[in-house]
Every structure is written in C-alpha cells, then in structure tokens.
C-alpha cells in the first residue's frame, strides 16, 4: 500500500464556490489572476472550508463584473473550482515519514507537505536521543530505533490553527506516539532495513571494546599522583605488617648461631694451632730430658737411648721452634755487640 493512500480517509474532493481577490492588472485576464491567487493558498488553511487546501482544478469564473471599491484595492471575483482538502481531526491517526530528528522532537511529513511534530513528552517512556547516531532509541534497543526516513504512525492532538498574522495554517500539527496504534511500523522500506542493520552492527562493535577509547586517552597528572600515593601507602602497610614477624623469626636464628659458635679461647689468647705446636715441643723436650738422665750402660734400671735417636729428637725440637724474624735477629746481634 502506498504511503499517501493510508491517509486518504482524511482527504476530501469537493466543488466549492469561492470569492477571490485579484490585482487590477489582471482585469483583462481574470481567470489567470484567479489561478495565481489560488496558488498562494495551496497547503494553507481555508477558514470557510475548515480544511487544508492540497490542490484544485477546473476553475470557472462566475461573475460577469468585478467589484472595485475605494477601501479594497483588489478586484473581487466569484468563481467555482474542484478542491482537494485535508481535514485532520483530533484523534485521527496519520502515517508519515520521519524527515527531521532533534534532541527535543521528531517531525513526521504527512501527504508530502504537512508536518506533524512529536515532542519528547509525547514519546513512550525510555526513549532518548542518540546524538552520535542521530536517532531516537528506547532502552538501548537499536532494532526498534527511530531513524531518519522511517515510516511511523502518529495521533493528532490538535486541529489546524490559523496564524492571525499571516492568515495561513501553522503546519506543525501536534501529534503523539503514546497510543498503542502509533509508533514505528513493522514494514519498512529495504533501505531502512539496511540502515538499521548497519547501526546495530556498529553499536555491537562499540560494545565489544568498551575500554578502547579510555585506553588511548593520556593519564592526567592528578591520576598519576593518586596512583603513586596509593602504591606508597601499600608499601608502608606491607613493611609495618612484616616487621614484627621478621623480628620474632630473627631471635631463634640468633640463638642457633650462638650455639654453633666454637668454645671460648683460653686466657692466653693463643690460637689452637699454636697450642698444639707448644704441646709437641714440650713432649720432645721431655723425651730429651729422659734421654739425658738415663742410667749408664750395663745398669739394671734401664737401657741407654741410642745416639741416633737423640739426634732425631733434637731435629724435631728445632723444627718445632718458631723461626726468628729478621728484626729479632738484628736485635740479638746488636745485643751481642754491646
């Protein structure tokens, strides 16, 4: 069904008698003057017909004479014509195409020339205007978003109003989409279906990467300072929490280290190696004393130690004795000279 054919129940064809005012210049071409005057009233509200003039045809001049008065500088002509009139009444449902979208309202074009304005208050609850995609969307459902060029049904809220200054119709008819019989039609042109599919794909792609824009934005100085302060507080909290357990764990280690330490050195303060060497020297000296005090050969109390053994003991004693340093030898030689 054609778009305009859905509004034909509000269109009337009538033959009317009209009173037309033409300029005196058309005195020799009265019918031409009448047509030009009627052209200025197309898509205007005719008070005597209480309708909007959509078009006319078959104009016939009835009057044989034109009346010209001192108060009206125009020729008054009586004529007849077939008129195409649009009579919207309050409560009628109009079907039109969306031709304008804005944050405050959407405009529907009816019969190719009559505008029906739907304000935000006359939209169902949940509708908001998406400025990026230039559409009205409800609860984030872009499958039912109202786009430019969509076909919608709207309900008339007010009859045509005459502008007292311009004496013609204000075509912004007030309309509403709150009724159940109004709203976005299910059957849309193929081009609108493709636009809706592209819009849904674009919105889905943006939802898949919600942090892409935030990741590309540079971090401000305030954000950096806040992050550094938080890291510093976290480190201080970790240090305070781990200090007490570390001290408790250090006490057993210290006691174990004390137990592993070797026994204290003797009062002389000599190392163990020197003590062993000193004991060996004492042992060798004891053997030499025993050898010197041994009884003579042939005595019954013991045997005499061989000379070779005594020499070996003397060599061992010399090896065990510490070597004198050069400074000690010089000191000894100087003492001898004195």
MOWOZI-V271590 format. One record per backbone hydrogen bond with DSSP energy under -1.0 kcal/mol. CO is the residue of the C=O (numbers start at 1). NH is the residue of the N-H. E is the energy in kcal/mol with one decimal. If there is no record, write none. Layout:
CO:NH:E, CO:NH:E
This chain:
3:6:-1.1, 4:7:-1.5, 7:10:-1.7, 8:11:-1.7, 10:87:-2.4, 12:85:-2.8, 14:83:-3.7, 16:81:-1.9, 18:79:-2.4, 20:77:-3.4, 22:75:-3.3, 23:26:-2.0, 24:27:-1.6, 29:33:-2.0, 30:34:-2.3, 31:35:-2.2, 32:36:-2.2, 33:37:-1.7, 34:38:-2.2, 35:39:-2.1, 38:41:-1.4, 41:44:-1.6, 44:53:-2.5, 46:50:-1.8, 46:51:-1.2, 51:46:-2.9, 52:86:-2.5, 53:43:-4.4, 55:84:-2.7, 57:82:-2.9, 60:80:-2.4, 67:76:-1.7, 75:22:-2.4, 76:67:-1.1, 77:20:-3.4, 78:62:-2.7, 78:63:-1.7, 79:18:-3.3, 80:60:-2.7, 81:16:-2.5, 82:57:-1.5, 83:14:-2.4, 84:54:-3.4, 84:55:-1.2, 85:12:-3.0, 86:52:-2.5, 89:92:-2.2, 92:156:-3.1, 94:154:-2.9, 96:152:-2.2, 97:109:-3.0, 98:149:-1.9, 100:107:-2.4, 104:120:-1.7, 105:102:-1.8, 106:118:-2.8, 107:99:-2.0, 107:100:-1.1, 108:116:-2.9, 109:97:-1.9, 110:113:-1.7, 110:114:-2.6, 114:110:-3.9, 115:173:-2.4, 116:108:-2.8, 117:175:-2.2, 118:106:-2.4, 120:123:-1.4, 122:177:-2.5, 124:127:-1.4, 126:139:-1.5, 128:137:-2.6, 130:134:-1.1, 130:135:-1.4, 135:130:-3.3, 136:146:-2.9, 137:128:-2.5, 138:141:-2.1, 140:142:-1.1, 141:144:-1.1, 146:136:-1.9, 147:150:-1.7, 150:98:-2.8, 151:185:-2.0, 152:96:-2.3, 153:183:-2.7, 154:94:-3.3, 155:176:-1.5, 156:91:-2.3, 161:170:-2.0, 163:167:-2.4, 168:163:-2.4, 171:173:-2.3, 173:117:-2.7, 174:157:-3.0, 176:155:-2.5, 179:182:-1.4, 183:153:-2.3, 189:193:-1.7, 190:194:-2.1, 191:195:-1.9, 192:196:-2.3, 193:197:-2.1, 194:198:-2.3, 195:199:-2.3, 196:200:-2.4, 197:201:-2.1, 198:202:-2.2, 199:203:-2.4, 200:204:-2.3, 201:205:-2.1, 202:206:-1.9, 203:207:-2.0, 204:208:-1.5, 209:212:-1.1, 211:215:-2.1, 212:216:-1.2, 220:224:-2.0, 221:225:-2.5, 222:226:-2.2, 223:227:-2.2, 224:228:-2.5, 225:229:-2.3, 226:230:-2.1, 227:231:-2.2, 228:232:-2.2, 229:233:-2.3, 230:234:-2.0, 231:235:-2.2, 232:236:-2.4, 233:237:-2.3, 234:238:-2.1, 235:239:-2.4, 236:240:-2.3, 237:241:-1.8, 238:242:-1.7, 242:246:-1.3, 243:247:-2.0, 244:248:-2.2, 245:249:-2.3, 246:250:-1.5, 247:251:-1.2, 249:253:-1.0, 250:254:-2.2, 251:255:-2.2, 252:256:-2.4, 253:257:-2.2, 254:258:-1.9, 255:259:-1.8, 256:260:-1.6, 266:269:-1.3, 271:275:-1.6, 272:276:-2.2, 273:277:-2.1, 274:278:-2.2, 275:279:-2.2, 276:280:-2.0, 277:281:-2.0, 278:282:-2.1, 279:283:-1.9, 280:284:-2.5, 281:285:-2.4, 282:286:-2.0, 283:287:-1.9, 284:288:-2.2, 285:289:-2.1, 286:290:-2.1, 287:291:-2.1, 288:292:-2.1, 289:293:-2.0, 296:299:-1.6, 306:310:-1.5, 307:311:-2.1, 308:312:-1.8, 309:313:-2.1, 310:314:-2.0, 311:315:-2.2, 312:316:-2.2, 313:317:-2.0, 314:318:-2.2, 315:319:-2.2, 316:320:-1.9, 317:321:-1.3, 325:329:-2.2, 326:330:-2.4, 327:331:-2.1, 328:332:-2.2, 329:333:-2.6, 330:334:-2.3, 331:335:-1.5, 332:336:-1.9, 333:337:-2.1, 334:338:-1.5
